Every structure is written in structure tokens, then in C-alpha cells.
Amino acid sequence: MEWKDRADVVIIGGGIVGIATAYYLARFGRHDVVVVEKGTVCSGSTGRCGAGIRAQWGTEMNCRLGIAALDIFENLDAELGMSVGLNQGGYLLIAYSDSEFENLKKGIALQNGLGIKSKTVTLSEAREICPALDASDATGFVYHARDGHADPFLTAFAYLEAAKRIGVSYHKRTECTGITVKGGRATGIDTSRGHIDADVVINCSGACSQIVAKFAGVDLPNWGERHEIMITEPVEAGVCPPMLMSFSGNYYIQQRPHGSIICGMSPAGHPQDFENKTTWQFITAMSRVLNRILPVTKEIRIVRHWAGLYDMTPDGSPIIGETDVKNFYHSTGYSGHGFMLSPIAGKVLAQQLTGNTPDIDLSVLDYRRFARGELIMEPHIT
Ligand SMILES: Cc1cc2nc3c(=O)[nH]c(=O)nc-3n(C[C@H](O)[C@H](O)[C@H](O)COP(=O)(O)OP(=O)(O)OC[C@H]3O[C@@H](n4cnc5c(N)ncnc54)[C@H](O)[C@@H]3O)c2cc1C
């Protein structure tokens, strides 16, 4: 792709958040957008994620973002002209204590008020939704049928190809090494291939966002947290259509359309970690959980196991908006749910930057909330 040393908007980080943001900017009229990516498309967390999509959240902001993202996902194939692999088998949340079930029910009240049709289901209804489920030790179940998953590679490529058709340039193997700030304004970036002048700079560098923000003298509270995930050989299709998820049980489990089971759990203590290293401890612990919840997996093999980074914030909610450096924006800190939120986050940030009225007011996701002590603690995470 032809190198340009000037752009209207330059985006640092070409994962799903950067690509979706670039697409919507161009769609809303700002076509002169350059994305710089130090690796390749999907080489960051996007290509390593479970790709679950849900609207069942515990904060109003995440519920609004989640349902708006689902609305977009449901029409994305037609919009982008390519399949994103959306599969709506629902999310079945599983509680293992009365207090956890009560909290999930509080979530339902919030969600229903925002148009999200989540509901409690009985054990036998849960078994109808997920025929292979063994959860006789569970206290309660909550289900939302429109939730599901998409293919992260297809989604990223679909957004990227559509973005390129309307003017976006994407430079892989191009690392941002600095941000130029003049008179309190971002005016461009330095990269491993040369300087690019820009009117607006957006930090979409995922788990590296704290390092990139520092190039402009901005302190973000984000950190990288390594999460492992694995996929099995296929079992009979249809044994586990929904994403099974438990916050206290610390797992998410889902069957892919071709029959494989993909599953993950959060690391004990949530340590800060920037390496994509994998461990035997994860395989052992995860297999025990998987065999207990889905006994049908007892005699099967794991075919792949990998790790990726969550881009965490202290309250588990993203950071979206301008910083104290004018024209320097962030769309980071997705804390393990950036794939599902990327369509709406990209759309709303692009609406802000093109003079359109945003679908959702994201001002509470400003990074200054941490200094003000106004955290948006998300309870529906592990
Ligand atoms: C195991 C696992 C499971 C997950 N499951 C889910 C899930 O079920 N649902 C969900 O919604 N989310 C999930 N996530 C989270 C999801 O992957 C991320 O929130 C999402 O991919 C974030 O997208 P991003 O574009 O911000 O980050 P990334 O995809 O990491 O993209 C950021 C890009 O910035 C690039 N970059 C960094 N520094 C620079 C620089 N200096 N110059 C140029 N480029 C730079 C990186 O190379 C990277 O490609 C999961 C994550 C993991 C690890």
C-alpha cells in the first residue's frame, strides 16, 4: 500500500478496534485515514480471543454498548459485504450460590429496562438450551438468546476490506515509535517507516495502549493481563450451542459451529503480564472444569492452546475519548470484551469525530474518571 506522510486521522493499532474505527470514520466522511499496525491484522488480542458477544452486563453503560453492538452485528454481513460468522446461540450464565444468582437477577432487571430480553431459566430449560450440560450443582441460570459469537478473523477482514474500499490505508509491520505534540495538540506520529502528519491521532493499541499514550505524555492506568484459552477436537454438533459462562465458576465454554469446544478461564490473581506464554497448569485446570460441565468432552483431545492479552482498566470498563492532549484520542481498556464492543465503540467515536450525534453518550468513559474516583465497576466479569 502506498505510503503517505500526511493523513486526516492516523490510528495506532490495527486490531478490531482500530479497524472498525477506521471503517466508520470513512463511512461518515473522513476518508483520509491511515492505520499503522506493528504486526499484522489480528496478530494482537483480536486473533486470540473467544469472540463471544453478549448484552448481559451489570452496568448501564456496558448494557447499552452490548445491545447496540448486537444490533450492528446482526446486520454486519450485509453492511460489509462479507460474512463475519455470527452465530447466535445465546449466553447461559450459571450461578453457584444464592447471592450470585441474586446479583444476576439484578442484572436482568437492569437489562430488561434497556430492551435486553434476558431471563432466568430452570435447570431443565437450561438442559434444553444446552443438551450436554451437567450443572446439577448450580443454583440458577440466566439466558439471553440474542447473544452468541462471531469469527474474529472474518470480522476484522470484513471491516478492513470495506474500509479500504472507501479510502482507508492500512500499513502492517509499521510500529508507532512516538507522537508529536505541539502547543498541547497531537500533530502526527513517528513510525518505523517514517513520520506521518495528522490532524487527529487515535490510540487503539490494545494491551500496549499505556506505552503508546506515554509517547504523548499521557498516563493511562491500563495493564496487560495474560489469558489462556484452548480448543478441542470436534464433538457432535449442537451439544452446546450457547456460551456457558460463570463468574464464580471462572469459565466460559462454547461449541464452534463445526463441533469443537472453545473454553477459557481467568488467571488466579489477575497478574500484570505482557507475554503470550502458555502453561500446563491452565490445561489441567481448564480440562477439569470442562469435563465436569460437559461430560461429553471426557475422552476427547485438545487440538490447540494459546494465550493473549486482556487490556485491563481498574474498573473493567473501556476508556474512550479525547485526552488532555488535544486531538489525541483513546479507544482502549476493553478488559476482555473489546471484540464484542468494537462495532459500537468504533461507530460512536467516528460519529464524534465527524460532527454527527453519537448513538450513545460515552462521556463517562473518559480516562479522567480514575483521577476523579468515578469508576464504573463492571460486576459481570470474572
Ligand atoms: C483469551 C482471550 C479471550 C477473549 N475473549 C473475548 C470474548 O469472548 N469476547 C470479546 O469481546 N473479547 C474477548 N477478548 C478480548 C478481545 O480480544 C480484545 O478486547 C479485543 O481484541 C481488543 O481489540 P484491540 O483492537 O483493542 O486490540 P488488539 O487486537 O490487540 O489490537 C491492538 C493492536 O495494536 C498493535 N500495536 C501495539 N503497539 C503498537 C505500536 N506502537 N505501533 C503500532 N501498532 C501497535 C498490536 O500489534 C495489536 O495488533 C479475549 C481476549 C483474549 C486474550
The ligand as an ORCA input file, in Angstrom:
! r2SCAN-3c Opt
* xyz 0 1
  C      -8.026    -15.442     25.554
  C      -8.885    -14.244     25.217
  C     -10.266    -14.391     25.105
  C     -11.060    -13.296     24.795
  N     -12.404    -13.471     24.626
  C     -13.178    -12.428     24.252
  C     -14.560    -12.606     24.014
  O     -15.101    -13.700     24.150
  N     -15.280    -11.527     23.614
  C     -14.717    -10.288     23.462
  O     -15.429     -9.334     23.126
  N     -13.411    -10.093     23.692
  C     -12.637    -11.115     24.085
  N     -11.309    -10.927     24.319
  C     -10.779     -9.555     24.288
  C     -10.541     -9.097     22.873
  O      -9.615     -9.947     22.249
  C      -9.964     -7.682     22.898
  O     -10.688     -6.855     23.794
  C     -10.014     -7.067     21.517
  O      -9.418     -7.915     20.573
  C      -9.318     -5.734     21.572
  O      -9.105     -5.278     20.260
  P      -7.997     -4.191     20.041
  O      -8.044     -3.822     18.607
  O      -8.133     -3.118     21.060
  O      -6.636     -4.928     20.423
  P      -5.640     -5.810     19.538
  O      -6.331     -6.790     18.703
  O      -4.603     -6.309     20.488
  O      -5.038     -4.734     18.567
  C      -4.114     -3.760     19.015
  C      -3.025     -3.734     18.004
  O      -2.135     -2.672     18.318
  C      -0.874     -3.053     17.817
  N       0.141     -2.178     18.407
  C       0.539     -2.139     19.705
  N       1.504     -1.198     19.854
  C       1.685     -0.639     18.631
  C       2.558      0.373     18.154
  N       3.432      1.021     18.961
  N       2.504      0.681     16.835
  C       1.638      0.046     16.000
  N       0.807     -0.938     16.404
  C       0.823     -1.261     17.720
  C      -0.754     -4.506     18.222
  O       0.195     -5.189     17.428
  C      -2.166     -5.002     18.017
  O      -2.346     -5.687     16.777
  C     -10.473    -12.007     24.626
  C      -9.094    -11.860     24.715
  C      -8.298    -12.978     24.997
  C      -6.820    -12.789     25.100
*
